[in-house]
Amino acid sequence: MCFGCLLFIMICVICLQIFNIPLTDFTPWEGKNVIVTGEIVGKERKTTASGPVMLVTLKPTVIPQGFPPSARGKIQCYLKEDVREAKLGSTVQVQGEVACFERATNPGQFSQAEYYQILKIDYKLYEGRVLAVSRSFSRYREGLYAIKEACGRVLDECFTEENATVMRTMLLGETGQTDPEIKEMYKRNGIIHILAISGLHISIIGMSLYRLLRRIAIPIPLAAPAAAAVMYSYGVMTGMSTSSLRAIVMFGMHMTARLLGRTYDLLTALAAAAILILLEQPLYLYHSGFLFSFLAVLAISLFAPAMNHSLPIKIPLIKKSVQALLSGCCISAATLPIYLIFYYQFPPYSILMNLIVIPLMSILMITGILTMLVGCICIPIGKITAVISSLILEFYQNLCTFCDQLPLNNLIIGKPQMWQIITYGTILVVLILFHKRMKIHIRYLILTVGILLLVLKVPVGLTITLLDVGQGDCIYIQSPSGGNYLIDGGSSSTKGSGEYRILPYLKSQGVRQLEAVFITHPDQDHYNAFPEMLAAMDTHGIPIKTLILPAVHEGSRNEEYRSLEEMAAAAGIKVRYISRGQGLQEGDFTLQCLHPETAAAGLESNAYSTVLLLKYQGFSALFTGDVEGAGEQALVRYIAQSRTVSDLTVLKVSHHGSRNSTAEEFLRLVNPAYAVISAGYGNSYGHPHKELIERLKNNNTKIYITYQRGAVTFRTNGEKMTVESFRQQ
């Protein structure tokens, strides 16, 4: 069965690569008011920016008129009020506004659309209002939901608000109310798995229940099915995530083995669970929870025992301690590619943290369940039993806070390439198959070589990426010698552009430090991601060495300009000022300022935007910020006199493609082969303006617009150049 499962997975991977499953585009219906009819298959209370809502998941029975035939997936409905008649299993008619899941437009950016495609959810309905509800419903599922709600109320009574949301997530699978800061803290320290309903939960609860039934003399033919049925119901009640489904299938096979008097084989059960999940949805092969869950079990059952075989330590206590530490290292090594594929970084202290956290999880869960059971009868006694759980949660937070302050608490490595993942996987398989022929130090030496190959980053010349941040600008430059620079970072249309677009991109590229961030001028759509990046620096962000601002006259430095200086100083970042003739050089790579002049006065912020000319052997690029009007005229005069720029390779078009910038005279002087316009889809300014597009076309310039193409990347070794866009037209 294991071999058959492996073969089935390989077939799934090949088919998914050859036959790409397209995403259904619901953009034409964005914001439209529709009425949908469907069965309620899930519901959960959720806290949003506008307050608490009821999140209902519908499986449509009727496709709304005009929708594509492929729109047969589930729908997330945010109901404005708690409709008690809307019970699980009932059919409802809901009216609301269609909202699409966001698609990734930059490397490293999380794609909501692809994530929910795996979960078979098509789109969202906001401001939902229930128009009609059927009388029939599922008494089984609604009964489980009622139990879940009752247990949740007990947790709210017995714990502080913060701890109650954590315990709700951990024991009841309610993720909608958990504090995002706590989730982020657990995630960056490598213990986020404790919040998911997983194999640990099922094994602790399920086996405890089975042993309890056997202790009170319940025979196996009754105890095994009863324990399996309870755990299945627990999975249904908590949302049946992939990790819990995997664990429930394996637990069910364990109970079946007990019932039939057969030997339970972990790998056979794991293979059966994988086949069942992938038959229902092959795209789970791209789901981080699925991959982490199965790889962790494989690491525990195969990889760790192989690596620690014949450990040359005689003293039992020391041998057991070393085995625990090495097993933790092996589990981390087996799941390392998944960390890097999805998070681009690895928390090294998580190995030691999990040695402490996981054993305490048993106590935390048992006391948490006891609190729910006792609290249903007497809340004051429930509060007493909750003390132990609260102390453990407080200890977890203190442990995370301590690790956050340690050096190298999160190693940014970047997303590995496919050849690195295949090579690393092959090395792990070889170590498992031939471990008995190698001494233990040889095994760990080979593993170390594999890890080095996995994290290897080789500079390939100059890289320039113009990110899609919506209506704003952000340009990343990696010099041939490996220096990392950012020009601008902000957006007026996308919230959290620093946290959700810029930082993930930088981490996916393995950027551990930014030598400098150039803010061309103090407009929100060019700098408002900077405070987000500063806030993240001490925990999960990227250090910035220097902030570079345009060297304009004191009278031209507005409140936003001063704010940038103060924020940088408070974060311990050097502030430098740049004007015409200044710049930096690394061998053949130069970045020179063409505008503004030193202490330029009488210009508004757009006009004094920093303009930077990049040159590397035969490649050149001009980054113009929002320069226009008097500023562009001064720039044109300087270029005409100095003949600094001609036959540009790449032009970052000024002011998001405004008709008031990038005049014909300017285009004739610089003559760009490629032009990139950074603008947000459907922006209120109408950028890029058709007049500007016509000027570029008349100049025979190839045009890339970020809202159409996503991030646009130029790579060159000085001789050859490639252009890549995240989206293909």
C-alpha angles and dihedrals in degrees: 000000000000091000090046090050091051090049091048091051091050090051090049092051093049093047093048090052094048099036105040111201105229124222115242108241112228094170093111088062096045109135094004120133111239139168118228131187122205151127119276106240098166142010136182139168111246135186114225134174089267094049138269118338138174111248110206124186114212130197101207119233093182124037112226113254113273095017117127118264089244090066094100098118126107124279130222110221121193104206118207092217139024105263105196092191090061096091130172111275094021123120115239139181112222131185121203149124118285116238123183126221112250117256121216113255098175135052109265095020117129112247110217090185094057093043093053091042086064089051089048093241114141107189146329134259116212127198088021120191123190111230100176139005129196120232094229120082141152108278090190096055095037089050090053090049090052090052090049092051092048092050090047092054090051091052090049090053097045102042136048114265093259095047092043092059090049092050091046089054094044099046105022103030094240106150099162098083102038115121106258090218092058091048090049091047092052091044097053090047094051098246100101088114090076089070093057125084098245146148091293091060094045095046094047096044097034098046092042089054093046093049091047091053091049092048091057089053099257105156120242094249087063102030097052097050091041093053091045092049092049092050092048089051089048089053091050091048094051097046102266099254119192092259092050092045090051091049094045092051090049092046090049090053089047090055091044089054090051090048094050095039091242131137115265112230114198096203093050090051091047091051092049091051092049093050093048093050095044094046088058095043122002090188089076084087084078094048116105094210092054093048095045092048097051097038092050091054091046090050092051095045102036117008102044094047090048094050094046096043112135095005103193098228121112104186105089098214094048091043092052092049093048091046091053092050094046091046089054089051091050093051090049091047092051093050095038094099090054091051090052096043094052106023104021091217140069130216104221094193090060088084091064094035093057090052086062101031101049097053089050090051091075091057091042093053096043093049090044092053090044089052091054093048096044093039091059087064102032124005096198091058089045089056089055093052089046091063093080092049091048092051091051092049090049089050090052091053093047090048091052091047090051093050091048088062095050120098117259090015091154120025111209106211105156133229112310122230122248094255089055093051093048092047092048093047090050091052091052092050091049091051091051095047099043104028093119090061093055132067115240095251090052090052093053091043090055090046090052091052089050092052091049090052090049095053096038115129119189118191110235100192127273121356125188121180124183103201127215104239096155115246097004145058136268125157125181122201127188111189121219089256092053102262114150123216136172127204110202127328123204148096137203093200105040122065116218095012090157096049099039106029115017101039094044090050093050092047092048087057092051095248108167098172139014113222090201143354115209115205104195094198137342101264117132094238089059103042114017092100089060095078089050091053091048092050091053096046097090096049119019104350139096122264117243118207102190140015113208120200131179111273098235130155117284090246091060094054105100130192093277090052091052091046091056091052092050095047092051093047092049090052092050094250120145115242118215132177127220134199140164114317096020126105145112136278134201109179108294091354118093133173110193130182115232098173148071111031117234112286091358110190137191095036127118118230098269092049094052094047113144111255115201128194116205121198129181117167104298095349124092135175133182122208111197108177107201097320112159143135114020090000094056091046090054089048092051092051091051094048091047092051099040097034086216095146131043135143094011119201095210133015122192097212114234125249096005092292100311116173087231094067139054095042123199092256090054092049092050090053099048098029098194122205092203130027125192120198117197108207138139123248112262093000117180092239094062091236127204095043117216092235090061092046090052091052091053093047091049087054090054090241119157108235129215120183116194097219088057101037103024116216113004117210129194119194127183139165090199094268107050128032132199129194120206129181121195090226122045118218 
